[in-house]
Every structure is written in C-alpha cells, then in structure tokens.
Amino acid sequence: VERDTMAAIRRRDVEALGHILADDFVYRTPGNPDAGRAEFLNHIASIPVEILSVWGDELHVLINDETAVLTGVQRAKYRADGGAEGVSSVAFADVLVKRGGRWLMVLAHGVELPDAT
C-alpha cells in the first residue's frame, strides 16, 4: 500500500490515491489544521513542482490484527520552476486498517525535516 501511495503522489494520481484513503481519512502536520480526504487529495493535485521521484527510507511496519502502523521518511526529488532541483524529506506515520478485506489509510501524520544540505 505504501509503495502505491508514493507512486500515486509522484504522479499526482488522485484517483489511485483515492482508492487507498478511507472515507474518514485525516492528514495531520504540526501547526496546521487537520485535512480531510478531499482536502488532502486537492493538495496532492496542486503540488506546484514537478515530482521526479518519491521513495521511502527507514520504513518500519507494525501489524496488530487489522491495524497497521508504518513509520519512515518519505523523500521526494522535485524540479521547481526555473529548473532548480531539490529533495524534500518528511518523517511520517501512516495508520491503515483492514476493511472489507482491503488495507485503507485512515491517518497520515507528516513532519517536514530540515534540508540536509
């Protein structure tokens, strides 16, 4: 599910991402109000840079019955207007639940990490 999530974000494929997110999905970041499913999908669709690649580092998963918690660092290489490239890093925790035989993401919590350069 996490690989599919990162691939959908890279492509800004809100339809594919919509199949991963539960109807009651919530996205949290420090200092900002919670974003629901529709607001999060709109945010992904309107990312203002070209996303070249997205990958995960330090991924760890804990599964307990029908709940899974995945933690790690999502990195995205991007190209801004004017051609400048950069890498963003977000420490995250994603919570998934098994509903109707499918894993659905119900919560994503992300913290933007400082630029390592």
N, CA, C and O of each residue as an XYZ file, in Angstrom:
468
protein
N       0.838     -1.198      0.000
C       0.000      0.000      0.000
C       0.876      1.252      0.000
O       0.582      2.224     -0.696
N       1.946      1.222      0.779
C       2.797      2.417      0.859
C       3.497      2.688     -0.475
O       3.625      3.844     -0.876
N       3.947      1.646     -1.162
C       4.560      1.843     -2.484
C       3.545      2.459     -3.449
O       3.878      3.367     -4.210
N       2.306      1.963     -3.414
C       1.261      2.508     -4.269
C       0.966      3.967     -3.914
O       0.709      4.785     -4.796
N       1.004      4.285     -2.623
C       0.760      5.653     -2.168
C       1.830      6.587     -2.713
O       1.522      7.649     -3.254
N       3.087      6.188     -2.568
C       4.184      7.046     -3.041
C       4.151      7.200     -4.555
O       4.421      8.285     -5.070
N       3.828      6.137     -5.271
C       3.739      6.219     -6.734
C       2.603      7.155     -7.147
O       2.757      7.936     -8.085
N       1.481      7.082     -6.462
C       0.341      7.951     -6.784
C       0.677      9.415     -6.494
O       0.293     10.303     -7.254
N       1.392      9.666     -5.399
C       1.792     11.042     -5.091
C       2.735     11.560     -6.177
O       2.587     12.692     -6.638
N       3.708     10.735     -6.590
C       4.648     11.161     -7.627
C       3.905     11.559     -8.901
O       4.250     12.555     -9.537
N       2.902     10.793     -9.269
C       2.138     11.058    -10.496
C       1.009     12.066    -10.286
O       0.346     12.471    -11.241
N       0.795     12.467     -9.034
C      -0.361     13.309     -8.677
C      -1.656     12.629     -9.116
O      -2.587     13.283     -9.588
N      -1.700     11.320     -8.953
C      -2.828     10.496     -9.390
C      -3.837     10.395     -8.250
O      -3.806      9.453     -7.458
N      -4.731     11.380     -8.178
C      -5.677     11.423     -7.068
C      -6.698     10.294     -7.150
O      -7.253      9.891     -6.128
N      -6.951      9.783     -8.345
C      -7.874      8.654     -8.452
C      -7.281      7.413     -7.786
O      -7.955      6.752     -6.996
N      -6.033      7.097     -8.097
C      -5.371      5.946     -7.473
C      -5.238      6.156     -5.976
O      -5.466      5.234     -5.193
N      -4.870      7.367     -5.577
C      -4.721      7.663     -4.153
C      -6.065      7.570     -3.440
O      -6.131      7.152     -2.283
N      -7.120      7.954     -4.120
C      -8.453      7.876     -3.539
C      -8.873      6.465     -3.189
O      -9.667      6.266     -2.270
N      -8.348      5.469     -3.913
C      -8.660      4.072     -3.613
C      -7.911      3.570     -2.378
O      -8.268      2.539     -1.807
N      -6.882      4.294     -1.972
C      -6.067      3.897     -0.824
C      -6.580      4.543      0.460
O      -6.472      3.962      1.540
N      -7.138      5.747      0.339
C      -7.572      6.502      1.509
C      -8.992      6.129      1.913
O      -9.882      6.034      1.068
N      -9.193      5.920      3.201
C     -10.535      5.675      3.730
C     -11.361      6.961      3.621
O     -10.811      8.060      3.541
N     -12.671      6.808      3.619
C     -13.550      7.980      3.570
C     -13.313      8.912      4.749
O     -13.473     10.127      4.626
N     -12.930      8.344      5.896
C     -12.702      9.142      7.105
C     -11.224      9.478      7.313
O     -10.810      9.777      8.433
N     -10.433      9.433      6.248
C      -9.002      9.724      6.301
C      -8.741     11.125      6.844
O      -9.489     12.062      6.567
N      -7.656     11.253      7.630
C      -7.214     12.537      8.176
C      -5.712     12.664      7.963
O      -4.962     11.715      8.192
N      -5.274     13.861      7.515
C      -3.847     14.158      7.384
C      -3.501     15.229      8.404
O      -4.176     16.254      8.501
N      -2.431     14.976      9.170
C      -2.009     15.909     10.214
C      -0.567     16.328     10.007
O       0.293     15.515      9.668
N      -0.317     17.612     10.218
C       1.034     18.153     10.248
C       1.090     19.167     11.388
O       0.099     19.846     11.661
N       2.231     19.275     12.050
C       2.327     20.224     13.157
C       2.036     21.659     12.710
O       2.508     22.107     11.665
N       1.256     22.361     13.519
C       0.967     23.762     13.276
C      -0.106     24.039     12.239
O      -0.380     25.197     11.920
N      -0.721     22.979     11.706
C      -1.769     23.158     10.699
C      -3.030     22.423     11.136
O      -2.956     21.444     11.878
N      -4.187     22.895     10.676
C      -5.421     22.161     10.997
C      -5.434     20.821     10.262
O      -4.790     20.670      9.224
N      -6.155     19.870     10.796
C      -6.315     18.574     10.130
C      -6.910     18.780      8.743
O      -7.731     19.670      8.523
N      -6.476     17.935      7.816
C      -7.044     17.937      6.468
C      -7.783     16.632      6.263
O      -7.246     15.564      6.554
N      -8.998     16.701      5.769
C      -9.759     15.505      5.448
C      -9.332     14.948      4.099
O      -8.425     15.461      3.444
N     -10.007     13.899      3.713
C      -9.672     13.183      2.481
C      -9.696     14.099      1.254
O      -8.720     14.144      0.504
N     -10.784     14.822      1.040
C     -10.921     15.678     -0.143
C      -9.870     16.779     -0.153
O      -9.275     17.063     -1.192
N      -9.643     17.390      0.985
C      -8.647     18.460      1.071
C      -7.240     17.927      0.777
O      -6.457     18.586      0.093
N      -6.922     16.739      1.290
C      -5.615     16.133      1.038
C      -5.454     15.822     -0.447
O      -4.402     16.100     -1.023
N      -6.470     15.255     -1.068
C      -6.395     14.944     -2.497
C      -6.233     16.216     -3.326
O      -5.471     16.224     -4.293
N      -6.926     17.279     -2.971
C      -6.765     18.562     -3.664
C      -5.344     19.087     -3.512
O      -4.772     19.633     -4.456
N      -4.778     18.921     -2.322
C      -3.401     19.360     -2.079
C      -2.428     18.596     -2.988
O      -1.543     19.198     -3.596
N      -2.592     17.288     -3.080
C      -1.710     16.475     -3.918
C      -1.839     16.900     -5.383
O      -0.834     17.019     -6.083
N      -3.059     17.127     -5.842
C      -3.285     17.510     -7.238
C      -2.654     18.859     -7.576
O      -2.328     19.120     -8.734
N      -2.481     19.719     -6.567
C      -1.997     21.078     -6.835
C      -0.555     21.310     -6.388
O      -0.143     22.461     -6.243
N       0.217     20.256     -6.166
C       1.624     20.433     -5.799
C       2.292     21.272     -6.893
O       2.208     20.932     -8.073
N       2.963     22.377     -6.500
C       3.426     23.344     -7.506
C       4.773     23.024     -8.169
O       5.306     23.864     -8.895
N       5.321     21.855     -7.942
C       6.604     21.492     -8.553
C       6.442     20.190     -9.326
O       5.468     19.462     -9.135
N       7.406     19.901    -10.202
C       7.426     18.621    -10.907
C       8.081     17.593     -9.989
O       9.228     17.764     -9.577
N       7.361     16.541     -9.675
C       7.900     15.500     -8.803
C       8.612     14.479     -9.684
O       7.994     13.838    -10.534
N       9.911     14.337     -9.473
C      10.717     13.436    -10.290
C      10.722     12.015     -9.754
O      10.716     11.056    -10.526
N      10.734     11.876     -8.429
C      10.694     10.548     -7.808
C      10.290     10.689     -6.351
O      10.480     11.734     -5.729
N       9.727      9.610     -5.824
C       9.332      9.546     -4.414
C       9.754      8.180     -3.899
O       9.516      7.169     -4.559
N      10.381      8.137     -2.723
C      10.787      6.867     -2.131
C      10.765      6.974     -0.616
O      10.680      8.067     -0.055
N      10.843      5.836      0.027
C      10.820      5.773      1.480
C      12.136      5.261      2.037
O      12.746      4.354      1.471
N      12.568      5.834      3.130
C      13.746      5.391      3.882
C      13.312      5.034      5.298
O      12.316      5.545      5.811
N      14.073      4.160      5.907
C      13.857      3.801      7.319
C      12.421      3.343      7.578
O      11.822      3.703      8.592
N      11.874      2.545      6.655
C      10.491      2.093      6.782
C      10.382      0.955      7.786
O      11.151     -0.006      7.754
N       9.411      1.088      8.675
C       9.122      0.061      9.681
C       7.611     -0.084      9.779
O       6.883      0.909      9.759
N       7.147     -1.311      9.884
C       5.712     -1.542      9.997
C       5.423     -2.413     11.213
O       6.174     -3.336     11.527
N       4.341     -2.108     11.877
C       3.840     -2.899     13.000
C       2.402     -3.256     12.668
O       1.568     -2.372     12.471
N       2.110     -4.557     12.605
C       0.754     -5.010     12.297
C       0.186     -5.684     13.534
O       0.816     -6.555     14.134
N      -1.013     -5.264     13.902
C      -1.713     -5.829     15.040
C      -3.147     -6.096     14.598
O      -3.968     -5.183     14.504
N      -3.429     -7.370     14.329
C      -4.744     -7.769     13.829
C      -5.073     -7.027     12.538
O      -4.469     -7.293     11.499
N      -6.022     -6.102     12.596
C      -6.466     -5.418     11.387
C      -6.058     -3.951     11.372
O      -6.691     -3.125     10.714
N      -4.990     -3.639     12.107
C      -4.430     -2.287     12.127
C      -2.937     -2.377     11.853
O      -2.246     -3.239     12.397
N      -2.449     -1.487     11.010
C      -1.019     -1.434     10.711
C      -0.547      0.006     10.868
O      -1.240      0.949     10.489
N       0.647      0.153     11.437
C       1.272      1.463     11.574
C       2.610      1.404     10.844
O       3.463      0.569     11.146
N       2.774      2.296      9.888
C       4.008      2.357      9.117
C       4.684      3.683      9.415
O       4.054      4.738      9.342
N       5.962      3.631      9.751
C       6.729      4.844     10.001
C       7.935      4.868      9.074
O       8.391      3.827      8.603
N       8.435      6.045      8.824
C       9.619      6.186      7.991
C       9.818      7.626      7.563
O       9.253      8.558      8.135
N      10.640      7.772      6.537
C      10.902      9.084      5.955
C      10.577      9.001      4.470
O      11.154      8.196      3.738
N       9.647      9.842      4.038
C       9.322      9.923      2.617
C      10.185     11.018      2.003
O      10.199     12.159      2.466
N      10.892     10.648      0.964
C      11.738     11.618      0.265
C      11.187     11.806     -1.146
O      10.725     10.859     -1.783
N      11.247     13.033     -1.610
C      10.774     13.339     -2.957
C      11.777     14.252     -3.642
O      12.111     15.324     -3.137
N      12.251     13.809     -4.800
C      13.105     14.661     -5.626
C      12.175     15.434     -6.544
O      11.285     14.858     -7.170
N      12.385     16.747     -6.621
C      11.493     17.589     -7.400
C      12.279     18.617     -8.215
O      13.452     18.887     -7.956
N      11.593     19.175     -9.200
C      12.152     20.264    -10.006
C      11.172     21.431     -9.931
O       9.997     21.300    -10.275
N      11.670     22.552     -9.484
C      10.846     23.752     -9.378
C      10.885     24.527    -10.694
O      11.687     24.228    -11.578
N      10.014     25.519    -10.810
C      10.068     26.404    -11.971
C      11.469     26.986    -12.067
O      12.067     27.344    -11.052
N      11.986     27.081    -13.262
C      13.337     27.578    -13.446
C      14.365     26.462    -13.479
O      15.536     26.705    -13.769
N      13.931     25.221    -13.181
C      14.818     24.072    -13.307
C      15.596     23.669    -12.079
O      16.277     22.643    -12.101
N      15.522     24.442    -11.002
C      16.250     24.071     -9.784
C      15.659     22.787     -9.201
O      14.442     22.651     -9.075
N      16.544     21.844     -8.846
C      16.095     20.581     -8.257
C      16.376     20.564     -6.762
O      17.289     21.233     -6.277
N      15.585     19.798     -6.052
C      15.764     19.652     -4.617
C      15.168     18.342     -4.149
O      14.552     17.607     -4.921
N      15.361     18.065     -2.874
C      14.796     16.866     -2.254
C      14.090     17.298     -0.976
O      14.680     17.963     -0.125
N      12.833     16.919     -0.849
C      12.119     17.168      0.405
C      12.110     15.870      1.207
O      12.096     14.776      0.644
N      12.118     16.010      2.508
C      12.105     14.853      3.409
C      11.031     15.074      4.463
O      11.007     16.103      5.137
N      10.146     14.098      4.595
C       9.049     14.187      5.557
C       9.039     12.922      6.399
O       8.840     11.828      5.871
N       9.253     13.061      7.707
C       9.082     11.927      8.618
C       7.580     11.699      8.744
O       6.808     12.647      8.897
N       7.173     10.430      8.678
C       5.740     10.172      8.678
C       5.379      8.945      9.505
O       6.203      8.074      9.785
N       4.118      8.924      9.876
C       3.479      7.746     10.462
C       2.131      7.611      9.764
O       1.316      8.533      9.784
N       1.904      6.463      9.153
C       0.641      6.175      8.486
C      -0.058      5.048      9.234
O       0.567      4.057      9.609
N      -1.349      5.211      9.444
C      -2.150      4.186     10.100
C      -3.135      3.639      9.075
O      -3.884      4.385      8.444
N      -3.116      2.305      8.924
C      -4.012      1.632      7.993
C      -4.866      0.637      8.752
O      -4.422      0.044      9.735
N      -6.088      0.458      8.292
C      -6.985     -0.539      8.876
C      -7.502     -1.427      7.753
O      -7.660     -0.989      6.614
N      -7.759     -2.667      8.094
C      -8.290     -3.607      7.116
C      -9.814     -3.534      7.180
O     -10.425     -3.837      8.204
N     -10.411     -3.124      6.063
C     -11.867     -3.010      5.962
C     -12.306     -3.712      4.685
O     -11.811     -3.410      3.599
N     -13.222     -4.632      4.818
C     -13.722     -5.346      3.649
C     -12.627     -6.081      2.897
O     -12.689     -6.217      1.675
N     -11.623     -6.555      3.627
C     -10.531     -7.302      3.018
C      -9.449     -6.442      2.383
O      -8.510     -6.979      1.797
N      -9.556     -5.108      2.486
C      -8.565     -4.190      1.910
C      -7.943     -3.331      2.998
O      -8.607     -2.956      3.964
N      -6.658     -3.024      2.831
C      -5.991     -2.083      3.728
C      -6.278     -0.670      3.241
O      -6.012     -0.339      2.086
N      -6.822      0.162      4.125
C      -7.128      1.556      3.818
C      -6.413      2.459      4.809
O      -6.350      2.157      6.001
N      -5.877      3.565      4.317
C      -5.196      4.518      5.181
C      -6.228      5.418      5.843
O      -7.043      6.048      5.169
N      -6.185      5.471      7.173
C      -7.130      6.304      7.918
C      -6.469      7.549      8.502
O      -7.142      8.535      8.803
N      -5.130      7.497      8.661
C      -4.415      8.637      9.231
C      -3.017      8.692      8.655
O      -2.335      7.673      8.543
N      -2.600      9.884      8.294
C      -1.210     10.130      7.909
C      -0.752     11.346      8.705
O      -1.436     12.369      8.752
N       0.403     11.219      9.324
C       0.985     12.320     10.089
C       2.363     12.576      9.517
O       3.191     11.666      9.464
N       2.621     13.799      9.090
C       3.903     14.131      8.480
C       4.562     15.328      9.122
O       3.896     16.292      9.501
N       5.900     15.261      9.245
C       6.687     16.370      9.778
C       7.806     16.640      8.791
O       8.669     15.790      8.573
N       7.794     17.834      8.188
C       8.835     18.224      7.236
C      10.171     18.314      7.981
O      10.283     18.974      9.014
N      11.167     17.640      7.432
C      12.500     17.658      8.025
C      13.333     18.781      7.380
O      13.108     19.139      6.224
N      14.280     19.324      8.125
C      15.115     20.376      7.537
C      15.964     19.822      6.401
O      16.281     18.633      6.364
N      16.322     20.695      5.488
C      17.168     20.330      4.360
C      18.518     19.861      4.893
O      19.160     20.562      5.675
N      18.942     18.680      4.469
C      20.184     18.081      4.963
C      21.418     18.712      4.327
O      22.537     18.490      4.789
N      21.220     19.500      3.264
C      22.386     20.131      2.641
C      22.768     21.278      3.491
O      23.730     21.981      3.183
